[in-house]
Amino acid sequence: MSRVFYLQASPRGTESFSIAAANAFVEAYREYQPDDEIIVKNVFDMDLPAFDGMILDAKYAIMHGTSPSEDQKKDWARVEEIINAFKAFDKYVFAVPMWNFGLPYRLKHYLDILVQPGYAYRYTPEEGNTGLVADAPVFVAYARGGSYPRGSEVEYLDFQVPYFKTLLNFMGLRKIETVVVDSTLGTPQGSSASLENAIRRAREIAENF
């Protein structure tokens, strides 16, 4: 039995295109793997510590090889708890909308907590960067109001997919399958067609995930 972490990064619930596509994937996945445990969380409902003050002091103490104070250790323990909880899963599912060409701020906050040296990755001059999260299967459902096809004049505006993929790879997650719901702010017909295509592809991916 596998444990699957399904993280939603939109506060729009049933109105969210990314969640709709990811939900279709999860529903299909449950049919193929009914015994697997799926944990669903939304970053907008999570209690994430502010990454400042004692937490930052603790991070730099660890990075510089010095001992954090007791207060710093207490605050840093919350960061370790979040990282360890993330790393404990066997598979990952994400619903990620585009906000201002990038990621929602709450997802960025969560990633800033996760991606820590010695926990999510390590770096040495000899080996460079090595991800410390096991290379588990990942499915990502992206949604965005516009369309940013490769090779187009507006491709450079897409800081959503390249950034999120880069961070997943950086942590060691490279087995990534994606669907994209484009032009959600276009015509109802166009957005519906894009969502239907993404849902169809998501269900196909779920079969062998």
HELIX and SHEET records of a PDB file:
HELIX    1   1 GLY A   13  GLU A   15  5                                   3    
HELIX    2   2 PHE A   17  TYR A   32  1                                  16    
HELIX    3   3 GLY A   53  MET A   63  1                                  11    
HELIX    4   4 GLU A   70  LYS A   87  1                                  18    
HELIX    5   5 TYR A  105  LEU A  114  1                                  10    
HELIX    6   6 GLU A  155  LEU A  157  5                                   3    
HELIX    7   7 VAL A  161  MET A  171  1                                  11    
HELIX    8   8 PRO A  188  ALA A  206  1                                  19    
SHEET    1   A 5 GLU A  37  ASN A  42  0                                        
SHEET    2   A 5 ARG A   3  GLN A   8  1                                        
SHEET    3   A 5 LYS A  91  PRO A  97  1                                        
SHEET    4   A 5 PRO A 137  ALA A 143  1                                        
SHEET    5   A 5 LYS A 175  VAL A 181  1                                        
SHEET    1   B 2 TYR A 121  THR A 124  0                                        
SHEET    2   B 2 GLY A 128  GLY A 131 -1                                        
END                                                                             
